[in-house]
Amino acid sequence: MWELIQLNKRKSMMLFIVMGLFLLVLGYVVGAAYGGPEGGWSGVVIALLIWGIWSLIGYFSGDSIILNMSGAKRVTPDVHPRLFNVVEEMKIAAGLPVMPKVYIIDTPALNAFAIGRKPENCAIAVTAGLLAKLNRDELQGVVAHETGHVHNRDVQFMTHAGIMLGAIIMISHVFLRSLWFTGGSSRRFRSKSGGKGGGQAQAIIMIVAIVFAILAPIAAQLMYFALSRKREYLADASAVRFTRYPEGLASALEKLANSTEDMPRVNKATAPMYIVNPLKKKGRKLSDLTSTHPPLSERIKILRSIASGAGYMDYQSAFNKVTGKGGGLIPPSALADKEKIPIRKASLEAEEPEGAKNEKRELGDIMRAVNKYVFMACVGCGLKMKIPPDFKKEKFDCPRCGASNKVPLAQMAAAGVILEGVQKAQKRSKENERETQKHSSEGEQLYRRQGSEWQSFKCKCGETIQLSPYFSGERVICPFCGRVIRIEDK
């Protein structure tokens, strides 16, 4: 696929040049609308400065900005082992040099995207809803699609083109909003030009600026989305090649199409980065008519038309059959590979979830793990309760039976959730630190754990220590006296 990567680079350069011209002309006409010809050149300089600053920010911090905008949080393998296994499989299949970073977006919506300037520094983000509702083969298809974007260098293009598009939209938006507040007046230029001719010239420039401010973002978006649609087809073809199972991605896209959950925290510039359009209206299912992505119904039909193999040639044939278009989607270098790649069978782990109740439970567990919530059972009635990571009290009453429960501070601290209350409890004077060292020198306390349920035991100082089913450390520190307690399994 080297030829495809080079083709993407050439098309990206052409798009940047055209969008750059839109940006410069927009800057000129907006500046001229307020300051005449001299103001036009000032507008060009300002437009270039905006684009330059945004490009620098995007190059060095674009990944983290987009991930933060989407609410994605980086996770470790213990949060969702299956997701990490699938990402690693697709990393090997695509021949990426390093394992992509893995993020989860805390929302019940179904979607995913990839980000990164280059394959050596990339990330894949999926939603909690997608993890809860897709089986392994479907999840593999989605991850393979995003890995395809990284492999084909689509992510780099989408990031930089999105920045330029954002600059065009911002300048246009600021200009049109300023007209709303000023009424379109420009006394400065009229006073310079003077006379009736100056007023007419200013009116013409203002009309041209308004028209261009409206049309420039639309035209830039159309070009941006046109290339984005083709890249989605290519990523689907890559996913088929990596997984050797077209039905996995087809079934996943069908579930994503039928989902009515709205994706929060998205905008027009970042929408093309997702596997399906996150700005789709509720109720629009397989007949996705938006221009940011190809119609989902067409993508699914292409995938389900593949029957003879999982190579690029097989996808190209299915694409031609469904769309009625000729070749040109897959580059000749990839089509020249005559190796037959058989379609594999569904994996044993690809069974459907047991029902909506289990999906909701798994979704809640994923969200809890991402946000570092801790579960505990009431000492009085056994009610399972969820403690948020920013909970600051040491005790609370059970909402069912009213029994007083101690917050398992030691376990929450061991899980990496450093609460303000824990920090205060562990902050001591030099005398208390010496006392802690004295307790440690007296010898570590040993507790032998029985099973993996919630367990409570007392430190030698009398403080109650609780261990949750998720605790996996080798020791805890008493939050009261600072004694080190070793934990061993029986």
PEURRA-V141381 format. One record per residue. PSI is psi in degrees with one decimal (NA if undefined). OMEGA is omega in radians with two decimals (999 if undefined). D_CENTER is the distance of its C-alpha to the mean C-alpha in Angstrom with 1 decimal. Layout:
# PEURRA-V141381
PSI|OMEGA|D_CENTER, PSI|OMEGA|D_CENTER
This chain:
# PEURRA-V141381
16.5|3.14|25.7, -40.2|-3.13|26.7, -37.5|3.12|28.2, -40.5|3.13|25.0, -43.9|3.12|23.2, -38.3|3.11|26.2, -41.1|3.10|26.2, -39.1|3.13|22.6, -43.0|3.14|23.7, -44.2|3.13|26.8, -35.8|3.11|25.1, -42.6|3.13|22.5, -41.8|3.11|25.6, -42.6|-3.14|27.4, -41.2|3.13|24.6, -39.7|-3.14|24.3, -47.2|-3.12|28.1, -45.7|3.13|28.3, -32.7|3.08|25.5, -39.1|3.08|27.2, -42.1|3.07|30.4, -42.5|-3.11|29.0, -44.7|-3.12|27.8, -45.3|3.14|31.2, -40.9|3.11|33.2, -43.9|3.10|31.2, -39.4|-3.12|31.8, -50.9|-3.06|35.5, -33.8|3.10|36.3, -43.2|3.10|34.6, -40.9|-3.14|36.5, -29.7|-3.14|39.7, -25.6|-3.11|39.4, -26.9|-3.05|40.0, 13.8|-3.14|42.0, -166.2|-3.12|43.6, -39.4|3.11|43.5, -40.3|3.10|43.2, -28.4|3.11|40.3, -44.9|3.13|38.7, -32.4|3.04|38.5, -38.0|3.10|37.2, -37.7|3.10|34.4, -44.4|-3.14|33.6, -43.4|3.14|33.5, -41.5|3.12|31.2, -42.2|3.12|28.8, -38.6|3.11|28.9, -44.6|3.13|28.3, -46.8|-3.13|25.3, -41.1|-3.13|23.8, -45.2|3.14|24.9, -45.3|3.13|23.5, -37.4|-3.14|20.1, -42.0|3.11|20.1, -44.4|3.11|21.1, -42.8|-3.13|18.4, -37.8|-3.11|15.8, -43.8|-3.05|17.4, -28.5|-3.07|17.6, 8.2|-3.07|14.8, -40.6|-3.11|12.4, -50.4|-3.09|9.7, -34.0|3.13|10.0, -47.6|-3.12|10.6, -39.9|3.11|7.5, -40.9|3.10|5.5, -39.5|3.11|8.4, -37.2|-3.11|8.6, -8.8|-3.11|5.7, 18.9|-3.12|7.3, 143.4|3.12|5.3, 132.5|3.14|8.5, 138.8|-3.08|9.8, 164.1|3.12|12.3, 164.9|-3.09|15.5, -29.1|-3.10|17.2, -19.7|3.12|19.3, -43.7|3.12|16.5, 84.6|-3.07|15.9, -38.4|-3.10|18.3, -40.7|3.13|17.9, -44.8|-3.14|14.2, -38.5|3.10|15.3, -43.5|-3.12|18.4, -43.3|3.13|16.7, -41.6|3.13|14.4, -39.4|3.09|17.7, -45.2|-3.11|19.7, -29.0|3.04|17.6, -42.3|3.12|17.7, -43.9|-3.12|21.5, -37.3|-3.11|21.8, -11.9|-3.12|20.2, 30.5|3.11|22.1, 145.6|-3.09|19.3, -29.4|-3.12|21.0, 162.0|3.10|18.7, 125.8|3.08|16.3, 147.2|3.02|12.6, 148.9|-3.06|11.0, 129.4|3.13|9.3, 150.5|3.04|6.7, 134.5|3.10|7.0, 125.0|-3.03|6.2, 77.9|3.12|9.9, 146.6|3.10|10.9, -6.7|3.09|13.4, 160.2|-3.12|11.9, 112.3|3.11|11.3, 173.1|3.14|8.4, 156.1|3.04|6.0, 163.2|3.08|5.2, 152.6|-3.11|6.8, 154.5|3.09|7.8, 141.7|-3.14|11.2, -32.5|-3.09|14.7, 163.8|-3.10|16.4, -25.8|3.14|16.3, -15.2|-3.12|17.8, 79.8|-3.07|14.8, 168.3|-3.14|11.5, 151.2|3.06|8.4, 128.5|-3.14|6.7, 132.9|3.09|4.0, 156.3|-3.14|6.0, 156.7|3.09|7.5, -35.5|3.12|10.9, -38.0|3.12|12.7, -41.4|3.14|12.0, -32.7|-3.10|13.2, -29.8|-2.98|16.2, -13.8|-3.13|17.3, 143.2|3.02|17.1, -177.1|-3.00|19.7, -44.5|-3.13|19.5, -38.9|3.12|20.4, -43.5|3.10|17.9, -40.3|3.11|15.0, -39.1|3.11|16.5, -42.5|3.13|16.6, -47.1|3.14|12.9, -38.2|3.11|12.1, -38.8|3.09|15.1, -47.7|-3.14|14.0, -37.2|3.07|10.8, -35.0|3.08|13.3, -39.3|3.08|15.7, -42.5|3.13|13.7, -45.7|-3.10|13.8, -38.4|-3.10|17.4, 3.1|-3.13|18.5, 24.8|3.10|17.2, -33.9|-3.05|15.3, -41.9|3.12|12.3, -44.6|3.12|15.0, -48.1|-3.07|16.6, -36.4|-3.13|13.7, -51.9|-3.08|13.0, -39.2|3.10|16.7, -36.8|3.10|17.6, -35.7|3.11|15.1, -45.5|3.13|16.7, -41.3|3.09|20.1, -40.7|3.11|19.4, -37.8|3.11|18.2, -42.6|3.11|21.5, -45.8|-3.13|23.6, -40.5|-3.11|22.2, -47.2|3.14|22.7, -44.1|3.12|26.3, -44.4|-3.10|27.2, -44.6|-3.13|25.9, -42.3|-3.14|27.8, -49.2|-3.11|30.9, -35.9|3.09|31.1, -36.5|3.13|30.5, -34.1|3.09|33.3, -34.9|-3.14|35.6, -39.0|-3.08|35.1, -29.6|-3.10|36.3, -9.6|-3.11|39.0, 16.7|3.10|40.3, 11.7|-3.12|39.9, 153.2|3.09|42.8, 75.3|-3.03|43.3, -33.4|-3.05|46.6, -48.2|-3.11|46.2, -37.8|-3.14|46.3, -37.9|-3.12|49.1, -32.9|3.10|51.1, -46.0|-3.06|50.9, -45.1|3.14|51.7, 158.6|3.07|54.2, 175.9|-3.09|56.2, -38.9|-3.12|55.3, -39.4|3.13|54.0, -39.1|3.13|51.4, -38.9|3.12|50.2, -41.7|3.12|49.9, -41.6|3.13|48.0, -38.3|-3.14|45.6, -41.1|3.13|45.1, -45.5|3.14|44.4, -40.2|-3.14|41.9, -42.0|3.13|40.2, -44.6|3.12|40.0, -42.2|-3.13|38.7, -42.2|3.14|36.0, -46.3|-3.14|35.0, -44.6|-3.11|34.9, -34.9|3.11|32.9, -27.7|3.10|30.4, -43.1|-3.02|29.8, -32.1|-3.07|29.8, -48.9|3.11|28.1, -36.3|-3.14|24.5, -46.4|-3.13|25.2, -42.0|3.13|26.5, -40.5|3.12|23.8, -39.1|3.14|21.1, -42.6|3.10|23.3, -43.3|-3.14|23.5, -46.4|-3.10|19.8, -30.3|3.14|19.0, -46.5|3.09|22.0, -32.5|3.12|20.8, -39.5|-3.12|17.2, -42.7|3.14|19.0, -37.5|3.14|20.9, -28.6|3.08|18.0, -42.2|3.08|16.6, -44.1|-3.12|20.0, -37.4|3.09|20.1, -36.6|3.05|16.9, -43.4|3.12|18.5, -40.3|3.10|21.6, -39.4|3.13|20.1, -40.9|3.09|18.5, -42.2|-3.13|22.1, -41.9|-3.08|23.6, -40.1|-3.05|21.4, -26.0|-3.04|21.8, 28.7|-3.12|25.2, 84.4|-3.09|24.4, -32.0|-3.08|23.6, -28.4|3.12|24.0, -50.6|3.12|20.9, -38.7|3.14|18.5, -45.8|3.13|21.0, -38.1|3.11|21.1, -45.3|3.13|17.3, -34.6|3.11|17.2, -41.9|3.11|20.1, -39.2|3.11|18.5, -37.1|3.14|15.5, -35.9|-3.09|18.2, -5.1|3.13|20.2, 137.6|3.13|17.6, 2.5|3.13|18.6, 132.8|3.12|15.9, 141.7|3.11|14.4, 119.7|-3.13|10.8, 162.2|2.95|11.1, 50.7|3.06|10.3, 160.0|3.08|10.0, 177.5|-3.05|12.7, -30.1|-3.11|14.7, -34.0|-3.10|13.6, -12.9|-3.08|9.9, -41.3|-3.11|10.7, -12.9|-3.13|11.9, -20.5|-3.07|8.8, 159.9|-3.12|7.9, -32.4|2.98|10.5, 156.2|-3.09|12.4, 113.5|-3.13|13.1, -7.8|-3.14|11.4, 11.4|-3.13|14.5, 150.5|3.13|17.0, 149.7|3.09|19.8, 141.8|3.10|20.7, -17.7|3.10|23.2, 117.2|-3.01|22.3, -108.9|-3.04|21.9, -21.7|-3.12|23.0, 59.4|-3.13|24.5, 109.4|-3.04|21.3, 2.5|-3.09|23.1, 157.9|-3.03|20.5, -7.7|-3.12|20.6, -28.8|-3.13|16.9, 157.0|3.01|17.0, 157.2|3.10|20.1, 131.6|-3.13|21.6, -37.2|3.14|20.1, -38.0|-3.14|23.7, -42.5|3.13|24.6, -42.9|3.14|21.8, -41.8|-3.12|22.8, -39.4|3.10|26.4, -47.3|-3.11|26.1, -38.8|-3.10|24.5, -4.4|3.05|27.2, -7.4|3.13|29.9, 119.8|-3.08|29.4, -24.9|-3.01|32.2, -20.4|-3.11|34.0, 176.5|-3.08|31.4, 27.3|3.12|27.8, 174.2|3.13|28.4, -36.3|3.10|27.4, -38.1|3.13|30.8, -39.7|3.11|30.3, -41.9|3.13|27.1, -41.1|3.13|29.0, -43.8|3.12|31.9, -38.8|3.11|29.9, -46.5|3.13|28.2, -40.5|-3.10|31.7, -43.1|-3.06|33.1, -44.4|-3.06|30.6, -19.9|-3.09|30.1, 11.7|3.14|33.7, 161.7|3.11|32.7, -162.8|3.14|34.1, -175.0|3.12|32.5, -16.6|3.13|30.3, -52.7|3.14|26.8, 132.0|-3.12|27.1, 154.7|-3.09|29.0, -33.7|-3.11|32.5, -37.6|3.13|31.8, -36.4|-3.13|29.5, -21.6|-3.13|31.9, -16.3|3.12|34.8, 110.3|-3.06|33.6, 2.6|-3.11|36.0, 131.1|-3.14|34.8, 123.6|-3.14|34.5, 108.2|-3.09|31.4, 151.3|3.05|32.1, 129.5|-3.13|29.7, 170.3|3.08|29.3, 165.0|3.10|29.8, 144.5|3.14|27.4, 160.4|-3.13|26.6, -23.2|-3.11|28.4, 9.5|-3.04|25.2, 17.4|3.13|24.2, 153.2|-3.11|26.2, 148.5|3.03|25.0, 154.2|-3.02|24.0, -13.3|3.12|27.2, 176.0|-3.08|26.3, -33.8|-3.12|24.5, -45.0|3.11|25.8, -36.4|3.10|24.3, -44.4|3.14|20.9, -38.7|3.14|21.0, -44.6|3.14|22.3, -38.8|3.10|19.6, -44.5|3.11|16.8, -40.1|3.13|18.7, -40.4|3.14|19.1, -45.9|3.13|15.5, -38.9|3.12|14.7, -44.6|-3.12|17.8, -40.9|-3.14|17.0, -40.3|-3.09|13.6, 4.8|3.04|15.6, 40.5|2.99|18.7, 157.5|3.10|21.1, 133.2|3.08|24.4, 145.3|3.00|26.7, 156.7|3.14|30.5, 141.0|3.11|33.5, 138.6|3.14|36.2, -17.9|-3.10|39.4, -48.3|-3.04|41.5, -6.1|3.11|40.1, 5.6|3.14|37.2, 130.9|3.11|34.6, 128.1|-3.09|31.0, 148.8|-3.10|29.3, 124.8|-3.09|25.8, 121.7|3.12|25.8, 155.5|-3.07|23.0, -20.1|-3.13|22.4, 16.1|3.13|24.0, 126.4|-2.96|27.1, -8.6|-3.12|30.1, 152.4|3.11|33.1, -21.0|3.13|35.0, 157.6|3.03|36.4, 157.3|-3.12|35.7, 140.9|3.12|37.6, 131.2|-3.13|36.6, -16.1|-3.13|36.0, -54.5|-3.04|38.1, -10.5|3.11|41.1, 1.6|-3.13|41.0, 145.0|3.13|41.3, 129.7|-3.12|40.2, 136.1|3.06|37.3, 137.0|3.08|36.4, 130.1|-3.13|32.8, 76.9|-3.05|32.2, -39.4|-3.09|31.5, -43.1|-3.11|32.1, -38.6|3.14|29.6, -38.2|3.10|26.9, -39.3|3.13|27.7, -29.7|3.13|27.7, -4.4|3.11|24.2, 6.2|3.14|23.1, 95.4|-3.04|23.0, 103.6|-3.11|25.5, 156.0|3.12|27.0, -37.8|3.12|29.2, -37.2|3.11|32.1, -41.0|-3.14|31.8, -40.4|3.12|31.8, -39.2|-3.12|34.9, -31.1|-3.09|36.6, -5.4|3.11|36.2, 116.9|-3.04|37.3, 164.0|3.03|41.0, 175.1|-3.13|44.0, -32.5|3.13|45.7, -42.3|3.12|48.1, -33.4|3.10|45.5, -39.7|3.09|43.8, -36.7|3.12|47.2, -38.0|3.10|47.6, -43.2|3.11|44.3, -33.5|3.11|45.5, -44.6|3.11|48.8, -40.3|-3.12|47.0, -37.6|-3.13|45.1, -22.5|3.11|48.3, -11.9|3.14|50.0, 141.0|3.13|47.8, 144.3|3.03|44.5, 144.1|-3.13|44.4, 132.3|3.03|43.5, 127.8|3.12|42.0, 115.5|-3.07|41.9, 139.2|3.14|39.0, 106.1|-3.14|40.0, -162.7|-3.09|37.4, 21.4|3.12|33.8, 178.1|3.02|34.3, 132.7|3.14|34.3, 146.3|3.11|37.2, 142.1|3.04|39.1, 168.2|-3.07|41.7, 138.0|2.97|43.6, 162.6|3.12|43.6, -21.4|3.12|47.1, -6.8|3.14|46.8, -7.4|3.14|46.4, 137.0|3.12|42.8, 129.7|3.12|40.9, 134.6|3.12|37.9, 139.0|3.06|35.4, 129.1|3.14|33.3, 165.7|3.08|30.5, -19.7|-3.09|29.8, -4.8|-3.10|26.6, 130.2|-3.12|28.6, 14.8|-3.14|28.9, 173.8|3.13|30.5, -11.0|3.13|34.0, 160.8|3.02|35.2, 161.4|3.10|34.7, 127.1|3.14|36.4, 124.7|-3.11|38.4, -13.2|-3.10|37.1, -51.4|-3.06|40.7, -11.2|3.13|42.8, 8.8|-3.13|40.3, 140.6|3.08|41.9, 126.6|-3.13|40.0, 116.0|3.10|39.9, 139.5|3.14|39.3, 124.8|3.09|37.7, 147.2|3.06|39.0, 141.1|3.12|38.7, NA|999|42.0
